[in-house]
């Protein structure tokens, strides 16, 4: 009954989908040509042989599986790798890696017609969904076609759990379609059990395991020359109002650090024009990364307004403030910056990464702040390399265990075919 109601609701939404798509294209949130992929009109070919399929919602999920993709790019038994996601930003990230047998498509609408069309075209040997990507009709269809479904690095929050408990029977029927789930934390493991997931195995948070690419993830020599004498700190993945919070921090810190440069990396770069305008009202000089400005001497705030640049600036900063934590967004992933030995600074709202922050606190890496003045007082300009080494070691262990688990599942499926 719930599946039927779910499909009726989606069918009604589909009536208005042309208007929604047009609006999203105007807002630069949709690809003008490739939006048809969301209606299961494939723009890439399915080659012969074994195909494994990874699906993640956006940038964070896709980055977490890059080490796995790199591993299976080298695996000769895997002929093709399909990555699906839902956002434009994730596409731009994937393009950076120049994979050879990995292709990307946008994830289809979870309607019975589009789901069946998608599966019949791609015929995956294995489907691997990342974190919180739960799609009732897709899960049901994969189960019906006897395609193993893995929920990798699964993450369920208390808020999500409480909401889903209102339709517990429906959610249990969805989770029963999962072949095996690998939760990223103990909290998620307990929620998966309550929803009667068939098989659960705890390995750890895959986000500890992102691979460094030393050739692609360094700032240019010319930019390094411009900022080498500046005292820098980074505000990463910031949301609305947090840029002003960080600009006020800059004003506080500038009272004792005259040669200060604050680097802000907004979560959504389409907001850059508004961000620049608001910061300039505080009397601060702003320069955009895309401007290729040759002189940063008088710049106060350096705005990174192009995709895929975050890691470059995490590498060079000793202090990183993680956004989504002053406002109520649950925080952003601090692990990338922590791997480089940065001090992690965050607001009170970090529900998305409670387990991660608990570990960082034991390493004396992270500090909570609530005011610009507190943030200014906790910013340091020397890296803690030892903490970075510890975090990378944890990541290598988790990655090794994850690959071992997936290899077992992949090999079993390939033997059956």
Helices and strands as residue ranges (DSSP letters): H 2-15, H 17-26, G 34-39, E 51-55, H 59-73, E 80-85, H 88-96, E 102-106, H 112-122, E 126-130, H 136-144, E 148-154, H 158-164, G 165-167, H 168-175, E 180-183, H 186-194, G 206-209, H 221-227, E 231-238, H 242-253, E 260-266, G 269-271, H 272-280, E 286-288, G 289-291, E 301-303, H 310-316, E 319-322, H 335-339, E 343-346, G 351-353, H 354-362, E 366-368, H 372-378, H 385-416
